[in-house]
Amino acid sequence: MKDSPGLHLKTYIFLLFIVLFAPLGNVLLGKGMKTIGSARDWEPQELFNILLRILTSGYIWLGIACLLAFFVAYMLVLTWADYSYVQPASAFSYLVVAVLGLWLLGEKVNLLRWTGIAVICLGVFIVGHTHPRTTEKT
Amino acid sequence: MLESIFLFLIVAAGTGGELCVSHTMKTLGEVHDFRPSALLQFVWRAARVGWMWIGIGFMTLAFFSLLAMLSMENVSFVVPITALSYAAGAIGATLFLREKISRQRWLGVLVVCIGVTLVWLSRH
């Protein structure tokens, strides 16, 4: 495939969708699950009750909607770019999820965690300078 | 212990699911028409591929494991550590999708994994 600017621009636009929708979805799921709580005994009745609360939680459905939007963008970008390029390149979402967790959920993010996330982003930077496709077009 | 099991399920089932979906997308070919009707047709074509449904099954398992993890830990911890799937994804892409991963891309994946390790250590 030609190394055209259009290919890179299209890829970057879809990666932006991925980077925004995935963290927002996860933060909404986190908010929902913190409200619902975790299982203590893992008995069938308790698991059924938790499942029922999951299915009736607005936060969970909003999170799922965001993740569906992410998934569609992800599927589309995979039709022209390598999986091994798209997956690491979408790692910027880890920075976004930490920021959203801090702002929206009031989570404590310590220095080591920020450092870890920064290192992940460095890895993304390295991966981002490789060509999106290494296999032949089908 | 439970958290380790859920983490394994998120990474293994999530990566397996994404590889199946990626295989399906490569089979269908590149999307050029982004009109809603064309996209719906594309989704319909994807829904008729068996690998797509296997992938969705794996991803569903990973999703409920993620929910279980999120009920126990903060989202700023859970989501970054699931980046362990990067190593699994790169290996899987090489083995199953025949993608040729350059040294530079491997280096990037390695750095991402170091970052994940730091996030894991930040828990205590």
Interface residues (C-beta under 8 A of the other chain):
Chain A: P23 N26 V27 L29 G30 M33 K34 I36 G37 S38 A39 I54 I60 V72 M75 L76 L78 T79 W80 D82 Y83 S84 Y85 Q87 P88 A91 S93 Y94 V97 A98 L100 G101 L102 L105 E107 K108 V109 N110 L112 R113 T115 G116 I117 A118 V119 I120 C121 L122 G123 V124 F125 I126 V127 G128 H129 T130 T134 T135 K137 T138
Chain B: E18 L19 V21 S22 M25 K26 T27 L28 G29 E30 V31 L39 A46 L66 L67 A68 L70 S71 M72 N74 V75 S76 F77 V78 V79 P80 A83 S85 Y86 G89 A90 A93 T94 L97 R98 E99 K100 I101 S102 Q104 R105 L107 G108 V109 L110 V111 V112 C113 I114 G115 V116 T117 L118 V119 W120 L121 S122
